[in-house]
């Protein structure tokens, strides 16, 4: 046997380099088969996806897509502009900080949950204190048995941040924790409070500055200020808007803290930034990388030394993406989101339990949440490589585009007088509302699908019930969820079920063999189930002679024709007439009618349901017609 010499495994060395033009030509050939006659760059454009903030994701990226300017160079971890990470070692030594949130109101039960978390993988605590959590006076009970020098605490006390911070510091002293060994975040966030409630305390900024000065002077491991971008994300902001608002808030704090006597260096060291991590893993990765790059630029312009210019980041899996129906799917969403947060270089990651949207989480949900990070760190070894997405042409380009979009929004806020002024004037609220309205249209048309809600809903699944959580502060920016519109429809269906013992029903009048009607019958069933309307597909197929009797036996009050275009042309009109004669309040036809539209309408078809149509409008009108209150 002949042994070939080791030539470095250059297995592709003899193949000629392909060009982008050759690839575009092949794409054109594929698209031509589907009826889209496009050539060259237009073929690539046809496969591109529009994102928010005017960005576009293309199907292919190469080295030519990376920005040439030096300011976009990602550098090295731990060095400006910190795109690749704020720490030179990244998460390779200890992993990221696994920070669990606790928002209960019973101090004893919260303490029990806190100890269980710390014993099984959680490394720091995020405590809701005050009106939305445990009383400030109960912090001692909540933290009973917690080694405060080993388990950092991040406070979320809203308007009560000052007394909560003083109580936590008192506990540190009482338990003999050296001040240099104290770590965590005191969570002073008057700007976030303004965003959430529309109200601001005139003394809050001064109190926060006093805490920051104290920490800078005596507690080197504590940060006093939380720059929380979650109120903007929760109100429907895009990723660039979330970043821009956080930058404007951070810059405002640098002004306030330096006016209070802190140096720029000390002021930078008092800020911790909080961002949402979503199931769109690439955007989350790019957002965290872009945030560090942008803040490094701010720090540089303000004259801060590079040692404090790295942004401290706390990533929280998005509450907007969490669903109330089929909440088990939230485990998958939070897994992807936490993976993206870790890859994106977040210093601390909070995985919200899958039942977060339903109320107070139970022990099982918290265990799954904390184990998500444990698996990513200990079994997937995600933290062993620093910035594993770095060098990806797509991620680097997306990071750069997102940074520019966020910077433009940040500058607009600054021209309006800063974050507080932009909130008071309604600028932030108006822009976020417009962004959410556009996204709501995509959710309504199911172009942005929600698994278990708008796609593959499970009407027969028993609801998951939890103890109600404390009401979050309100009065400012709204708090939105992707499933809001569908949840309203499902609630109407639930009420009808409770009152009558049955859900509202739609009869699927399938024409011809299964091969002809299965695709559209499946589409129609999923559409109506998304609104809590139970599809009845029995018998498997009907015709003009059997449709009326089958509809009457189904218990439905509306019907939907399902079949192929060819069979529609042959038999849809008489079947529609039979359904109308049997008392159908409304007859739908699944698919585009083509040139037979007028024929179908004359026969009794009231509406055509198609992929990409406004599902919310259709389902709302159907429930209205059915009398489902």
C-alpha positions as MATLAB code, in Angstrom:
seq = 'XXXXXXXXXXXXXXXXXXXXXXXXXXXXXXXXXXXXXXXXXXXXXXXXXXXXXXXXXXXXXXXXXXXXXXXXXXXXXXXXXXXXXXXXXXXXXXXXXXXXXXXXXXXXXXXXXXXXXXXXXXXXXXXXXXXXXXXXXXXXXXXXXXXXXXXXXXXXXXXXXXXXXXXXXXXXXXXXXXXXXXXXXXXXXXXXXXXXXXXXXXXXXXXXXXXXXXXXXXXXXXXXXXXXXXXXXXXXXXXXXXXXXXXXXXXXXXXXXXXXXXXXXXXXXXXXXXXXXXXXXXXXXXXXXXXXXXXXXXXXXXXXXXXXXXXXXXXXXXXXXXXXXXXXXXXXXXXXXXXXXXXXXXXXXXXXXXXXXXXXXXXXXXXXXXXXXXXXXXXXXXXXXXXXXXXXXXXXXXXXXXXXXXXXXXXXXXXXXXXXXXXXXXXXXXXXXXXXXXXXXXXXXXXXXXXXXXXXXXXXXXXXXXXXXXXXXXXXXXXXXXXXXXXXXXXXXXXXXXXXXXXXXXXXXXXXXXXXXXXXXXXXXXXXXXXXXXXXXXXXXXXXXXXXXXXXXXXXXXXXXXXXXXXXXXXXXXXXXXXXXXXXXXXXXXXXXXXXXXXXXXXXXXXXXXXXXXXXXXXXXXXXXXXXX';
ca = [
       0.000    0.000    0.000;
       1.327    3.404   -0.959;
       1.359    5.959    1.840;
       0.838    9.500    0.615;
       3.015   12.172    2.192;
       1.397   14.557    4.655;
       0.844   17.760    2.732;
      -1.131   19.598    5.392;
      -4.499   18.218    4.288;
      -4.986   20.910    1.656;
      -7.783   18.835    0.181;
      -9.248   21.657   -1.887;
      -5.973   22.957   -3.248;
      -6.556   21.623   -6.758;
     -10.021   23.141   -7.106;
     -10.302   26.605   -8.653;
     -11.642   29.366   -6.415;
     -15.334   30.026   -6.945;
     -16.585   33.584   -7.347;
     -19.641   35.271   -5.920;
     -20.930   35.732   -9.459;
     -20.781   31.972  -10.071;
     -22.738   31.338   -6.889;
     -25.329   33.948   -7.865;
     -25.720   32.233  -11.222;
     -26.483   28.916   -9.522;
     -28.988   30.624   -7.221;
     -30.659   32.183  -10.266;
     -31.121   28.727  -11.753;
     -32.805   27.430   -8.610;
     -35.103   30.444   -8.328;
     -36.028   30.180  -11.998;
     -37.503   26.752  -11.315;
     -39.849   28.340   -8.775;
     -40.993   30.989  -11.237;
     -38.724   33.826  -10.130;
     -36.686   35.058  -13.080;
     -33.881   37.029  -11.438;
     -30.199   37.254  -12.270;
     -26.956   38.232  -10.554;
     -27.195   40.388   -7.412;
     -31.000   40.364   -7.710;
     -30.953   36.614   -7.096;
     -29.024   37.144   -3.873;
     -31.411   39.937   -2.918;
     -34.362   37.588   -3.415;
     -33.012   35.357   -0.632;
     -32.307   38.246    1.737;
     -34.328   38.894    4.904;
     -35.319   42.339    6.138;
     -34.669   42.989    9.803;
     -35.710   45.856   12.024;
     -33.743   49.108   12.058;
     -33.364   49.038    8.274;
     -30.929   46.129    8.351;
     -30.936   43.230    5.907;
     -29.588   39.724    6.407;
     -28.179   38.323    3.202;
     -27.912   34.597    2.457;
     -24.120   34.674    2.047;
     -21.268   36.577    3.650;
     -17.598   36.608    2.723;
     -14.505   38.487    3.798;
     -15.528   41.247    1.383;
     -18.464   42.089    3.643;
     -16.310   43.081    6.606;
     -15.933   46.828    7.144;
     -12.517   48.187    6.208;
     -12.389   51.092    8.667;
     -10.177   50.634   11.694;
     -12.951   51.642   14.118;
     -14.841   48.457   13.241;
     -11.907   46.162   14.035;
     -12.999   43.857   16.865;
      -9.577   43.736   18.520;
      -8.835   41.277   21.314;
     -10.792   40.298   24.424;
     -10.067   42.633   27.318;
      -8.804   45.416   25.037;
     -10.624   48.369   23.499;
     -13.084   48.458   21.839;
     -14.011   45.319   23.829;
     -16.148   43.947   21.002;
     -14.718   40.502   21.698;
     -15.245   40.703   25.443;
     -14.678   42.916   28.432;
     -12.310   40.483   30.162;
      -9.173   39.020   28.590;
     -10.040   35.574   29.972;
     -13.697   35.839   28.958;
     -15.701   33.018   30.533;
     -12.942   30.475   30.008;
     -11.932   30.306   33.685;
     -15.148   30.457   35.687;
     -17.925   30.670   33.105;
     -20.453   33.469   33.247;
     -22.231   34.467   36.437;
     -25.425   32.381   36.670;
     -27.804   34.924   38.194;
     -31.271   33.748   39.249;
     -34.161   36.167   39.730;
     -36.495   35.924   42.715;
     -39.674   37.996   42.762;
     -41.783   36.389   45.491;
     -43.349   38.287   48.358;
     -43.094   35.671   51.137;
     -39.624   36.101   52.728;
     -39.482   32.537   54.077;
     -40.402   30.959   50.749;
     -38.012   33.195   48.859;
     -35.230   32.231   51.274;
     -35.976   28.551   50.674;
     -35.801   29.070   46.908;
     -32.617   31.163   47.200;
     -30.783   28.474   49.175;
     -31.931   25.754   46.787;
     -30.592   27.751   43.849;
     -27.235   28.500   45.446;
     -26.756   24.851   46.373;
     -27.354   23.691   42.790;
     -25.451   25.924   40.406;
     -26.571   29.526   40.796;
     -23.690   31.907   41.510;
     -25.512   35.187   42.257;
     -28.982   36.418   43.191;
     -31.252   39.031   41.625;
     -33.839   40.027   44.214;
     -37.038   41.991   43.705;
     -37.473   44.190   46.769;
     -40.173   46.645   47.723;
     -43.588   46.885   46.092;
     -42.779   44.203   43.505;
     -41.068   41.764   45.870;
     -40.139   41.179   49.486;
     -40.243   44.093   51.942;
     -36.967   45.880   52.506;
     -37.169   44.955   56.179;
     -37.265   41.259   55.243;
     -33.915   41.196   53.427;
     -32.281   39.655   56.477;
     -34.762   36.753   56.375;
     -34.430   36.292   52.636;
     -30.632   36.153   52.873;
     -30.496   33.993   55.989;
     -27.899   31.286   55.416;
     -26.425   33.047   52.363;
     -22.679   33.671   52.423;
     -22.665   37.227   51.133;
     -18.928   37.175   50.475;
     -19.442   34.221   48.089;
     -22.846   34.934   46.528;
     -23.184   38.442   45.071;
     -26.606   40.060   45.320;
     -28.171   42.329   42.697;
     -31.086   44.397   43.981;
     -34.155   45.423   42.004;
     -35.982   47.719   44.385;
     -37.535   50.311   42.097;
     -38.253   53.518   43.934;
     -37.041   51.970   47.214;
     -33.491   51.426   45.992;
     -31.890   53.663   48.644;
     -33.323   51.963   51.773;
     -32.840   48.532   50.146;
     -29.190   49.316   49.432;
     -28.605   50.559   52.973;
     -30.183   47.413   54.407;
     -28.005   45.168   52.234;
     -24.863   47.051   53.246;
     -25.921   46.782   56.889;
     -26.210   43.008   56.477;
     -22.712   42.877   55.007;
     -21.335   44.681   58.040;
     -23.414   42.696   60.496;
     -22.162   39.403   59.074;
     -18.555   40.494   59.043;
     -18.102   40.665   55.265;
     -15.037   42.815   54.548;
     -16.010   45.762   52.384;
     -13.473   44.832   49.754;
     -15.081   41.370   49.529;
     -18.609   42.642   48.867;
     -19.788   42.114   45.286;
     -23.012   42.736   43.406;
     -25.214   45.586   42.278;
     -27.273   47.916   44.441;
     -29.598   48.497   41.493;
     -30.280   52.229   41.702;
     -32.247   52.930   38.527;
     -34.307   56.150   38.619;
     -34.290   56.385   34.818;
     -35.696   52.885   34.478;
     -38.305   53.800   37.096;
     -39.259   56.838   35.006;
     -39.555   54.634   31.921;
     -41.736   52.051   33.657;
     -43.972   54.350   35.707;
     -43.818   57.768   34.079;
     -42.902   59.193   37.496;
     -39.614   60.395   38.914;
     -38.445   61.334   42.370;
     -36.567   64.615   42.487;
     -34.200   63.223   45.130;
     -33.554   59.885   43.413;
     -30.600   60.988   41.310;
     -28.866   62.516   44.304;
     -29.460   59.377   46.390;
     -28.068   57.204   43.609;
     -25.010   59.446   43.302;
     -24.402   59.180   47.062;
     -24.516   55.371   46.811;
     -22.142   55.465   43.855;
     -19.693   57.658   45.770;
     -19.864   55.321   48.762;
     -19.211   52.255   46.614;
     -16.366   53.918   44.760;
     -14.811   54.914   48.073;
     -15.364   51.819   50.246;
     -16.840   48.924   48.231;
     -14.677   48.306   45.141;
     -16.621   45.174   44.171;
     -20.064   46.795   44.314;
     -21.744   48.801   41.580;
     -24.469   51.222   42.569;
     -26.232   51.989   39.279;
     -28.213   49.701   36.976;
     -28.552   50.933   33.405;
     -31.563   48.789   32.629;
     -32.610   48.535   28.969;
     -35.376   46.010   29.734;
     -38.130   48.663   30.047;
     -37.505   49.569   26.399;
     -37.266   45.988   25.198;
     -40.423   45.129   27.153;
     -42.209   48.030   25.437;
     -41.427   46.637   21.979;
     -38.112   48.286   21.141;
     -35.897   46.979   18.390;
     -32.372   45.899   19.261;
     -30.898   49.186   18.024;
     -33.446   51.173   20.023;
     -32.667   49.139   23.135;
     -28.962   49.839   22.664;
     -29.466   53.528   21.924;
     -31.598   54.024   25.032;
     -29.013   52.273   27.200;
     -26.208   54.431   25.805;
     -28.166   57.622   26.412;
     -28.964   56.496   29.951;
     -25.329   55.616   30.607;
     -24.116   58.974   29.306;
     -26.677   60.722   31.501;
     -25.305   58.903   34.528;
     -21.739   59.905   33.664;
     -22.889   63.520   33.676;
     -24.793   63.149   36.950;
     -22.042   61.273   38.763;
     -19.232   63.565   37.664;
     -21.369   66.575   38.624;
     -21.682   64.929   42.056;
     -17.897   64.842   42.379;
     -16.909   61.415   41.075;
     -14.162   61.073   38.528;
     -15.029   59.724   35.081;
     -13.109   56.586   35.995;
     -15.107   56.028   39.184;
     -18.383   56.874   37.425;
     -17.784   54.260   34.712;
     -17.002   51.702   37.398;
     -20.418   52.218   39.025;
     -22.556   51.186   36.047;
     -23.918   47.755   35.169;
     -25.858   47.465   31.907;
     -28.800   45.100   31.548;
     -29.996   43.795   28.162;
     -32.561   41.332   26.894;
     -31.453   38.113   25.217;
     -33.910   36.699   22.695;
     -34.271   33.509   20.714;
     -32.822   35.337   17.702;
     -29.359   34.167   18.600;
     -27.376   36.131   16.029;
     -29.012   39.451   16.856;
     -28.469   38.840   20.577;
     -24.808   38.000   20.030;
     -24.343   41.075   17.843;
     -26.220   43.306   20.294;
     -23.959   42.466   23.228;
     -20.830   42.840   21.113;
     -22.049   46.150   19.671;
     -22.980   47.425   23.147;
     -19.423   46.963   24.398;
     -17.980   48.602   21.314;
     -20.295   51.612   21.598;
     -19.720   52.102   25.315;
     -15.975   51.902   24.800;
     -16.320   54.778   22.347;
     -18.341   56.790   24.882;
     -15.759   56.133   27.594;
     -12.937   57.105   25.260;
     -14.580   60.414   24.345;
     -15.240   61.125   28.028;
     -11.565   60.584   28.855;
     -12.012   57.399   30.880;
      -8.992   55.089   31.023;
      -9.263   51.849   29.076;
      -9.221   49.839   32.306;
     -12.814   50.932   33.124;
     -14.165   51.294   29.574;
     -15.330   47.681   29.343;
     -19.072   47.522   29.812;
     -20.291   45.242   32.598;
     -23.251   43.313   31.120;
     -26.159   41.440   32.655;
     -28.230   39.595   30.031;
     -31.781   38.455   30.825;
     -33.799   36.148   28.622;
     -36.596   38.147   27.054;
     -39.987   38.325   28.767;
     -41.520   39.577   25.515;
     -40.883   36.245   23.788;
     -42.374   34.135   26.597;
     -45.792   32.632   25.929;
     -48.633   31.753   28.269;
     -49.981   28.943   26.072;
     -47.823   25.855   25.665;
     -45.267   27.405   28.050;
     -43.040   24.340   27.788;
     -41.771   25.741   24.478;
     -40.321   28.622   26.489;
     -37.613   26.219   27.678;
     -36.367   26.036   24.094;
     -36.549   29.786   23.654;
     -34.609   30.506   26.827;
     -32.001   27.882   25.945;
     -31.245   29.590   22.643;
     -31.328   33.012   24.284;
     -28.949   32.049   27.084;
     -26.617   30.406   24.580;
     -26.577   33.655   22.608;
     -25.956   35.683   25.774;
     -23.001   33.482   26.688;
     -21.551   33.530   23.181;
     -22.114   37.290   23.054;
     -19.938   37.736   26.130;
     -22.402   38.697   28.863;
     -20.823   38.766   32.312;
     -23.995   37.595   34.071;
     -26.901   35.674   32.554;
     -30.398   35.284   33.993;
     -32.595   32.585   32.479;
     -36.219   33.349   33.261;
     -38.166   30.165   34.143;
     -40.490   28.824   31.454;
     -43.573   29.762   33.534;
     -42.446   33.357   34.070;
     -45.402   34.804   32.142;
     -47.889   32.840   34.256;
     -46.962   34.067   37.737;
     -44.530   32.997   40.433;
     -42.327   30.162   39.202;
     -42.323   26.810   40.952;
     -39.277   24.796   42.005;
     -39.262   22.700   38.824;
     -39.262   25.759   36.552;
     -36.422   27.383   38.517;
     -34.426   24.152   38.385;
     -34.763   23.946   34.598;
     -33.762   27.610   34.313;
     -30.568   27.270   36.327;
     -29.692   23.930   34.715;
     -29.870   25.579   31.303;
     -26.725   27.568   32.066;
     -25.144   24.573   33.791;
     -25.536   22.419   30.691;
     -24.232   25.150   28.405;
     -21.171   25.666   30.607;
     -20.402   22.192   31.940;
     -21.598   19.889   29.157;
     -21.498   22.039   26.019;
     -18.306   23.818   27.238;
     -19.604   27.060   25.776;
     -17.429   29.214   27.984;
     -14.132   27.598   27.067;
     -13.682   29.635   23.897;
     -13.686   33.412   24.144;
     -15.999   35.108   21.645;
     -16.642   31.940   19.602;
     -18.721   33.953   17.112;
     -15.836   36.335   16.446;
     -14.506   36.122   12.915;
     -17.831   35.022   11.503;
     -18.328   37.322    8.553;
     -22.045   37.473    9.277;
     -21.688   38.215   12.988;
     -19.008   40.833   12.424;
     -21.091   42.581    9.748;
     -24.245   42.389   11.859;
     -22.389   43.785   14.872;
     -21.151   46.717   12.803;
     -24.549   47.493   11.259;
     -26.310   47.256   14.620;
     -23.726   49.533   16.215;
     -24.286   52.192   13.566;
     -28.087   51.968   13.828;
     -27.932   52.224   17.633;
     -25.513   55.148   17.498;
     -27.868   57.072   15.203;
     -30.780   56.594   17.653;
     -28.531   57.505   20.594;
     -27.562   60.760   18.867;
     -31.219   61.592   18.260;
     -31.961   61.094   21.958;
     -29.020   63.303   22.875;
     -30.295   66.032   20.544;
     -33.624   65.813   22.377;
     -31.868   66.572   25.666;
     -30.936   63.098   26.871;
     -32.825   60.009   27.947;
     -34.894   61.589   30.694;
     -35.994   64.453   28.454;
     -36.792   62.081   25.589;
     -38.941   59.982   27.932;
     -40.776   63.008   29.312;
     -41.408   64.425   25.839;
     -42.803   61.132   24.566;
     -40.130   60.683   21.899;
     -39.055   57.273   23.178;
     -42.615   56.066   23.687;
     -43.705   57.143   20.208;
     -40.791   55.478   18.460;
     -41.144   52.242   20.411;
     -44.896   52.171   19.759;
     -44.294   52.523   16.021;
     -41.741   49.713   16.085;
     -44.092   47.442   18.009;
     -47.000   48.248   15.680;
     -44.916   47.149   12.701;
     -43.863   43.976   14.477;
     -47.444   43.299   15.572;
     -48.406   43.216   11.907;
     -45.864   40.464   11.303;
     -47.151   38.545   14.307;
     -50.744   38.937   13.124;
     -49.886   37.630    9.673;
     -47.774   34.841   11.187;
     -44.769   35.963    9.182;
     -43.172   35.978   12.628;
     -44.480   32.656   13.935;
     -44.974   31.785   17.602;
     -44.643   28.053   18.124;
     -47.445   26.691   20.277;
     -49.501   29.859   19.809;
     -49.857   31.004   16.211;
     -48.294   27.796   14.880;
     -49.060   24.280   16.149;
     -51.393   25.398   18.968;
     -52.609   22.722   21.380;
     -56.248   23.432   22.226;
     -56.641   20.298   24.327;
     -53.602   20.998   26.487;
     -54.471   21.707   30.111;
     -53.438   25.220   31.128;
     -50.449   25.640   33.433;
     -51.466   27.575   36.517;
     -49.274   29.474   38.930;
     -49.697   31.739   41.937;
     -50.071   35.325   40.783;
     -46.894   37.385   40.838;
     -46.815   40.915   42.295;
     -48.069   43.454   39.792;
     -45.137   45.195   38.108;
     -44.985   48.993   38.261;
     -46.950   50.675   35.497;
     -47.993   54.037   34.191;
     -45.072   54.607   31.839;
     -44.019   52.595   28.823;
     -46.258   49.594   28.148;
     -45.258   45.998   28.709;
     -45.940   43.881   25.626;
     -45.721   40.199   24.747;
     -45.571   38.522   21.376;
     -48.639   36.437   22.175;
     -50.860   39.298   23.406;
     -53.274   39.359   20.462;
     -53.585   35.574   20.296;
     -53.954   35.344   24.076;
     -56.981   37.666   23.897;
     -58.594   35.342   21.338;
     -57.803   32.239   23.355;
     -59.275   33.867   26.468;
     -62.548   34.380   24.606;
     -62.521   30.713   23.597;
     -61.811   29.638   27.175;
     -64.718   31.691   28.448;
     -67.004   30.085   25.860;
     -65.778   26.639   26.913;
     -66.447   27.412   30.566;
     -69.940   28.707   29.793;
     -71.083   26.072   27.277;
     -68.853   23.058   27.783;
     -67.497   23.274   24.224;
     -65.159   25.481   22.240;
     -66.368   27.402   19.201;
     -65.992   25.146   16.163;
     -65.244   25.398   12.469;
     -66.173   22.638   10.023;
     -63.414   21.773    7.552;
     -65.160   20.855    4.319;
     -62.391   18.982    2.541;
     -62.941   18.183   -1.130;
     -61.405   15.213   -2.921;
     -58.720   12.782   -1.756;
     -56.268   13.448    1.062;
     -53.489   14.213   -1.378;
     -55.526   17.137   -2.683;
     -56.796   18.660    0.536;
     -54.319   17.766    3.320;
     -52.048   20.805    2.921;
     -54.823   23.373    3.022;
     -56.820   21.492    5.651;
     -53.731   21.544    7.872;
     -53.231   25.234    7.187;
     -56.856   26.050    8.019;
     -56.847   23.907   11.166;
     -53.746   25.664   12.487;
     -55.156   29.081   11.640;
     -58.441   28.581   13.485;
     -56.829   26.811   16.436;
     -54.618   29.875   16.936;
     -57.826   31.715   17.835;
     -59.160   28.970   20.078;
     -61.573   27.656   17.431;
     -61.731   23.867   17.290;
     -61.568   22.414   13.763;
     -63.865   19.498   12.960;
     -62.621   17.413   10.026;
     -65.175   14.624    9.896;
     -65.847   13.107    7.458;
     -62.493   13.200    5.739;
     -64.036   14.432    2.489;
     -67.401   15.864    1.452;
     -69.231   16.866   -1.702;
     -72.338   18.855   -2.521;
     -74.599   15.986   -1.449;
     -72.996   15.287    1.943;
     -71.674   18.688    3.056;
     -74.863   20.012    4.630;
     -75.516   16.952    6.779;
     -71.881   16.734    7.878;
     -71.862   20.423    8.816;
     -75.021   20.059   10.893;
     -73.601   17.069   12.800;
     -70.297   18.849   13.453;
     -71.761   21.360   15.884;
     -69.900   24.131   14.065;
     -71.350   27.472   13.067;
     -68.786   28.381   10.375;
     -67.076   26.323    7.677;
     -63.909   26.392    5.608;
     -63.450   24.749    2.205;
     -60.108   22.973    1.797;
     -58.732   21.427   -1.401;
     -56.627   22.050   -4.486;
     -57.288   24.794   -7.013;
     -58.399   22.222   -9.573;
     -60.969   20.638   -7.268;
     -62.155   24.059   -6.134;
     -62.974   24.877   -9.758;
     -64.944   21.645  -10.051;
     -66.881   21.530   -6.793;
     -66.348   24.487   -4.421;
     -69.388   26.484   -5.543;
     -72.055   23.788   -4.934;
     -70.484   22.792   -1.613;
     -70.458   26.444   -0.496;
     -74.142   26.718   -1.427;
     -74.915   23.560    0.579;
     -73.082   24.888    3.628;
     -74.919   28.196    3.482;
     -78.247   26.390    3.168;
     -77.331   24.351    6.261;
     -76.967   27.521    8.298;
     -73.248   28.337    8.162;
     -72.800   31.866    9.469;
     -69.670   32.282    7.407;
     -67.954   30.181    4.740;
     -64.225   30.483    4.147;
     -62.096   29.082    1.361;
     -58.449   28.234    2.105;
     -56.203   29.573   -0.651;
     -56.229   32.258   -3.305;
     -59.311   32.167   -5.525;
     -57.607   33.211   -8.737;
     -59.986   34.024  -11.595;
     -62.821   32.099   -9.868;
     -63.244   34.702   -7.127;
     -66.600   36.073   -8.297;
     -67.972   32.579   -8.838;
     -67.104   31.537   -5.312;
     -68.502   34.723   -3.801;
     -71.802   34.299   -5.627;
     -72.006   30.706   -4.358;
     -71.725   31.808   -0.732;
     -67.993   32.002    0.078;
     -67.558   35.002    2.368;
     -63.802   35.225    2.715;
     -60.541   33.707    1.509;
     -57.860   32.785    4.053;
     -54.308   32.698    2.739;
     -50.785   32.376    4.108;
     -49.525   35.829    5.071;
     -53.023   37.193    5.657;
     -54.050   38.973    8.849;
     -54.889   36.019   11.077;
     -55.854   38.221   14.033;
     -58.401   40.167   11.969;
     -59.893   36.958   10.535;
     -60.126   35.196   13.886;
     -61.500   38.234   15.677;
     -64.256   38.642   13.090;
     -65.110   34.926   13.264;
     -65.472   34.974   17.055;
     -67.542   38.135   16.787;
     -69.837   36.500   14.239;
     -70.136   33.424   16.464;
     -71.150   35.601   19.394;
     -68.162   34.549   21.490;
     -67.797   37.415   23.965;
];
